[in-house]
Amino acid sequence: MFEHLQDEVRRHRWLARTDVPVAPWTTLRIGGVAPWVLWPRDLEEAVAILETLTRRDIPWRVLGGGSNVLVPDTGVLPWVIVKLDRLRPVRAADGVVRAGAGVPAPKLCMWAARRGFGGLEFMSGIPGQVGGLVWMNAGAFGRSVADVLAAVWVWEPGQATATRVTPAPAEFGYRKSPFQARRSVILQADFRVEAQSPETIRTALQEMKRYRLQTQPLQDKSAGCAFKNPPEGPGSAGQLIERAGLKGYRVGGAMISPKHANFIVNTGSATWSDVVRLIEYARSRVWEQFHVWLEPEIEIWRLTRPGGASGPVV
């Protein structure tokens, strides 16, 4: 399956490694071994890598910060992993901050705060990268990426270059973006910001961090919120799971956090199967009691050929 890849890597002098454990790159610390990992160093190289993999019919996945993904842990994975960590330029002009897909959201917020650029504070506690945040329209504290997004550079299957797009807010929804249906890969994004004093921004960041520390299991290994909040019904996902009596419930090494019921944590030995079984059990219990069918927010990778692109994950 990967016989042509070594020739391409040598020809183009791409940055690559083979047989790389993926678990350390996910916040759940679960994952198998990637047969190949490629690190594009700029937008042009990212496009070249993605186009080559697709043209050669080599299955691949993009892995971002690893904070919203559950990766299979049974041996060697069937995908080349593309890491966008090196796409990290950040600059600002005319009320817009431009960031590469590999910029961690907390670092972007701190960079903006030091320069008096406000409006991105809600991203500060999301342990993902810019590409994943845009792709899933991540959000917190009543705001989402769509509220501040000005433009996006994307690659889509069949393209030879990255394309700049300016999606309308109406194209986004709760944890949804137009890029998901098109199998887009986010390479760079522009965010609208507003001038504020660094002290004001830092105070807001500290308050948000304090709230997260009080209410979320930030010290545990988790993938963030396990389920999307239902659009209507008798409560949030966490409230429904808690009312179903599932706080602290375990399947193998996976546990519903006693601190926040919408977090599934790895207690040290959790497997992919443990987490999936716990997700399905929580969904069934909530359905039985409240007739609300919870939709996972975690992106679950399954051992089937993806047929090309998968969006970057948070």
C-alpha positions as CSV (number, residue, x, y, z in Angstrom):
1,M,0.0,0.0,0.0
2,F,2.8,2.4,0.8
3,E,5.4,1.1,-1.6
4,H,5.5,4.3,-3.7
5,L,5.7,6.7,-0.7
6,Q,9.4,6.2,0.1
7,D,10.3,7.3,-3.4
8,E,8.1,10.4,-3.1
9,V,9.6,11.3,0.2
10,R,13.1,11.0,-1.1
11,R,12.4,12.8,-4.3
12,H,10.8,15.8,-2.6
13,R,12.9,15.7,0.6
14,W,9.8,15.7,2.7
15,L,10.2,15.5,6.5
16,A,9.0,12.0,7.4
17,R,9.3,9.1,9.9
18,T,8.1,5.5,9.9
19,D,6.6,3.3,12.6
20,V,5.6,6.2,14.9
21,P,3.4,5.6,18.0
22,V,0.4,7.9,17.8
23,A,-0.9,7.6,21.4
24,P,1.5,10.4,22.8
25,W,-0.1,12.8,20.2
26,T,-3.6,12.3,21.6
27,T,-4.9,13.8,24.8
28,L,-6.5,10.4,25.6
29,R,-3.1,8.7,25.2
30,I,-4.7,6.0,23.0
31,G,-3.6,5.0,19.6
32,G,-1.7,2.6,17.5
33,V,1.4,2.9,15.3
34,A,1.5,5.1,12.1
35,P,3.4,3.4,9.3
36,W,4.4,6.8,8.0
37,V,4.1,10.4,9.4
38,L,4.7,13.4,7.2
39,W,5.3,17.0,8.4
40,P,4.7,19.6,5.7
41,R,6.8,22.8,6.4
42,D,4.6,25.3,4.6
43,L,1.3,25.6,2.7
44,E,2.8,24.6,-0.7
45,E,4.4,21.5,0.7
46,A,1.2,20.6,2.5
47,V,-0.7,20.8,-0.7
48,A,1.9,18.7,-2.5
49,I,1.8,16.0,0.1
50,L,-2.0,15.8,0.3
51,E,-2.3,15.8,-3.5
52,T,0.3,13.1,-3.9
53,L,-1.2,10.8,-1.3
54,T,-4.6,11.2,-2.9
55,R,-3.4,10.7,-6.5
56,R,-1.4,7.6,-5.4
57,D,-4.5,6.3,-3.7
58,I,-2.6,6.1,-0.4
59,P,-5.0,6.3,2.6
60,W,-4.2,9.2,4.9
61,R,-5.5,11.2,7.9
62,V,-4.7,14.6,9.3
63,L,-4.0,14.6,13.0
64,G,-3.9,18.0,14.7
65,G,-3.6,18.6,18.4
66,G,-5.2,15.2,19.1
67,S,-7.6,16.6,21.7
68,N,-10.9,15.6,20.1
69,V,-10.1,12.2,18.6
70,L,-10.1,8.5,19.5
71,V,-7.5,6.6,17.4
72,P,-7.6,2.7,17.1
73,D,-4.9,1.1,19.2
74,T,-4.7,-2.3,17.5
75,G,-1.2,-2.4,16.0
76,V,-0.2,-0.6,12.8
77,L,-2.8,1.9,11.5
78,P,-3.9,1.7,7.9
79,W,-3.2,5.4,7.2
80,V,-0.4,7.8,6.6
81,I,-0.6,10.5,9.2
82,V,-0.1,14.1,8.1
83,K,0.9,16.4,11.0
84,L,0.5,20.1,10.4
85,D,2.5,21.1,13.5
86,R,5.0,23.1,11.5
87,L,2.4,25.4,9.9
88,R,2.7,27.9,12.7
89,P,3.2,31.4,11.4
90,V,1.2,34.1,13.2
91,R,0.9,37.7,12.1
92,A,-1.6,40.5,12.4
93,A,-2.7,43.4,10.2
94,D,-5.8,45.6,9.8
95,G,-7.8,44.0,12.6
96,V,-7.1,40.4,11.5
97,V,-4.8,37.8,13.1
98,R,-3.6,35.1,10.6
99,A,-2.5,31.8,12.0
100,G,-1.3,28.5,10.5
101,A,-3.3,25.4,11.0
102,G,-0.7,24.0,13.4
103,V,-0.8,26.8,15.9
104,P,-2.1,25.6,19.3
105,A,-5.2,27.6,20.3
106,P,-3.9,28.6,23.8
107,K,-0.6,29.9,22.3
108,L,-2.6,31.9,19.7
109,C,-4.6,33.5,22.5
110,M,-1.5,34.4,24.5
111,W,0.2,35.8,21.4
112,A,-2.9,38.0,20.7
113,A,-3.2,39.0,24.4
114,R,0.4,40.3,24.6
115,R,-0.3,42.6,21.6
116,G,-3.7,43.8,22.7
117,F,-5.8,41.8,20.2
118,G,-9.0,40.8,21.9
119,G,-11.9,38.5,20.9
120,L,-10.2,35.2,20.8
121,E,-10.2,34.5,24.6
122,F,-12.9,31.9,24.4
123,M,-10.5,29.6,22.5
124,S,-7.8,29.7,25.2
125,G,-8.9,26.6,27.1
126,I,-9.4,24.4,24.0
127,P,-6.3,22.1,23.7
128,G,-6.4,21.9,19.9
129,Q,-4.8,23.6,16.9
130,V,-6.2,26.2,14.7
131,G,-7.0,23.8,11.8
132,G,-9.1,21.6,14.0
133,L,-10.9,24.4,15.7
134,V,-12.0,25.9,12.4
135,W,-13.0,22.4,10.9
136,M,-15.3,21.6,13.8
137,N,-16.4,25.2,14.6
138,A,-15.1,24.8,18.2
139,G,-16.4,27.0,20.9
140,A,-16.8,27.8,24.6
141,F,-18.3,30.4,26.8
142,G,-21.2,31.1,24.4
143,R,-18.9,31.8,21.4
144,S,-17.6,29.8,18.5
145,V,-15.0,30.1,15.8
146,A,-17.6,31.2,13.2
147,D,-18.1,34.3,15.3
148,V,-14.6,35.6,14.6
149,L,-13.6,33.8,11.4
150,A,-12.7,36.1,8.5
151,A,-11.1,33.7,5.9
152,V,-9.7,30.2,5.6
153,W,-7.1,28.6,3.3
154,V,-8.2,25.1,2.5
155,W,-7.1,22.2,0.3
156,E,-9.7,19.8,-1.1
157,P,-9.3,16.6,-3.1
158,G,-8.7,17.4,-6.7
159,Q,-7.0,20.8,-6.0
160,A,-3.5,21.6,-7.0
161,T,-3.3,24.7,-4.8
162,A,-4.7,26.0,-1.5
163,T,-7.9,28.1,-1.9
164,R,-8.9,31.1,0.1
165,V,-12.6,31.0,1.1
166,T,-14.8,33.3,3.2
167,P,-17.7,31.2,4.4
168,A,-20.8,33.0,5.7
169,P,-21.8,32.5,9.3
170,A,-25.0,30.8,8.1
171,E,-22.9,28.0,6.8
172,F,-21.8,27.0,10.3
173,G,-23.7,25.3,13.1
174,Y,-23.1,23.9,16.5
175,R,-19.8,22.0,16.1
176,K,-20.3,22.0,12.3
177,S,-18.6,23.7,9.5
178,P,-19.0,23.6,5.7
179,F,-15.5,22.1,5.5
180,Q,-16.7,18.8,7.0
181,A,-18.9,17.8,4.1
182,R,-16.3,18.9,1.5
183,R,-13.5,16.9,3.2
184,S,-11.5,20.0,3.4
185,V,-8.1,20.3,5.1
186,I,-7.7,23.6,6.9
187,L,-4.2,25.1,6.3
188,Q,-4.5,28.7,7.6
189,A,-7.1,31.0,8.9
190,D,-7.8,34.7,9.5
191,F,-9.6,35.8,12.7
192,R,-11.2,39.2,13.3
193,V,-9.9,40.8,16.5
194,E,-10.4,44.1,18.3
195,A,-8.1,46.4,20.1
196,Q,-8.1,46.0,23.9
197,S,-5.7,46.5,26.7
198,P,-3.5,43.4,27.4
199,E,-4.4,43.6,31.0
200,T,-8.1,43.3,30.2
201,I,-7.5,40.4,28.0
202,R,-5.3,38.6,30.6
203,T,-8.0,39.1,33.2
204,A,-10.6,37.4,31.0
205,L,-8.2,34.6,30.3
206,Q,-7.5,34.0,34.0
207,E,-11.2,34.0,34.8
208,M,-11.9,31.4,32.1
209,K,-9.0,29.2,33.2
210,R,-10.2,29.4,36.8
211,Y,-13.7,28.3,35.7
212,R,-12.4,25.4,33.7
213,L,-10.2,24.2,36.6
214,Q,-13.2,24.2,38.9
215,T,-15.6,22.4,36.6
216,Q,-13.6,20.2,34.2
217,P,-11.1,17.3,34.8
218,L,-8.2,19.2,33.1
219,Q,-5.6,17.1,34.9
220,D,-6.9,13.9,33.5
221,K,-6.4,12.3,30.1
222,S,-9.5,13.0,28.1
223,A,-10.6,14.1,24.7
224,G,-12.6,17.0,25.9
225,C,-16.4,16.8,25.8
226,A,-17.5,13.4,24.7
227,F,-21.0,14.4,23.4
228,K,-22.5,17.4,21.7
229,N,-25.2,19.2,23.8
230,P,-28.6,18.3,22.4
231,P,-30.3,21.2,20.6
232,E,-33.3,20.8,22.8
233,G,-34.4,18.7,25.7
234,P,-34.3,18.5,29.4
235,G,-30.6,19.4,29.9
236,S,-27.1,19.5,28.5
237,A,-25.2,16.3,27.7
238,G,-23.3,16.4,31.0
239,Q,-26.5,17.0,33.0
240,L,-28.3,14.1,31.3
241,I,-25.4,11.7,31.9
242,E,-25.2,12.8,35.5
243,R,-28.9,12.4,36.1
244,A,-28.7,8.9,34.6
245,G,-26.3,8.1,37.5
246,L,-23.2,7.5,35.4
247,K,-20.6,9.8,37.0
248,G,-17.7,7.5,37.9
249,Y,-19.0,4.6,35.7
250,R,-16.2,2.6,34.2
251,V,-15.7,0.3,31.2
252,G,-12.2,-1.2,31.5
253,G,-9.8,1.7,31.9
254,A,-12.3,4.3,30.6
255,M,-14.4,6.3,33.1
256,I,-17.0,9.0,33.0
257,S,-15.4,11.7,35.0
258,P,-16.8,12.3,38.5
259,K,-16.1,16.0,38.1
260,H,-17.9,16.6,34.8
261,A,-20.1,13.8,33.3
262,N,-19.5,14.9,29.7
263,F,-15.8,13.9,30.0
264,I,-14.5,10.4,29.5
265,V,-11.1,10.0,31.0
266,N,-8.4,7.4,30.6
267,T,-7.6,6.1,34.1
268,G,-4.3,4.6,32.8
269,S,-5.1,1.5,30.8
270,A,-8.1,2.5,28.6
271,T,-8.3,1.1,25.1
272,W,-10.1,2.3,22.0
273,S,-12.7,-0.4,22.6
274,D,-13.2,0.7,26.3
275,V,-14.0,4.2,25.3
276,V,-16.3,3.2,22.4
277,R,-18.2,0.8,24.7
278,L,-18.6,3.5,27.4
279,I,-19.8,6.0,24.8
280,E,-22.5,3.6,23.5
281,Y,-23.5,2.7,27.1
282,A,-23.9,6.3,28.1
283,R,-26.0,7.0,25.0
284,S,-28.3,4.1,25.6
285,R,-28.9,5.0,29.3
286,V,-29.7,8.6,28.4
287,W,-32.0,7.4,25.6
288,E,-33.8,5.0,28.0
289,Q,-34.4,7.7,30.6
290,F,-34.9,10.9,28.6
291,H,-35.5,9.8,25.0
292,V,-32.6,12.1,23.9
293,W,-30.0,10.5,21.5
294,L,-26.6,12.0,22.2
295,E,-24.3,12.6,19.3
296,P,-20.6,12.1,20.0
297,E,-18.4,15.2,19.8
298,I,-15.3,13.0,19.8
299,E,-14.2,12.0,16.3
300,I,-13.9,8.2,16.4
301,W,-11.5,6.8,13.9
302,R,-12.5,3.3,12.8
303,L,-10.4,0.7,11.0
304,T,-12.0,1.1,7.6
305,R,-10.4,2.6,4.6
306,P,-11.4,6.3,4.7
307,G,-11.3,6.8,0.9
308,G,-9.2,9.9,1.1
309,A,-9.3,12.9,3.3
310,S,-10.5,13.2,6.9
311,G,-10.7,16.7,8.3
312,P,-8.1,17.7,10.8
313,V,-9.0,17.0,14.4
314,V,-8.8,19.2,17.6
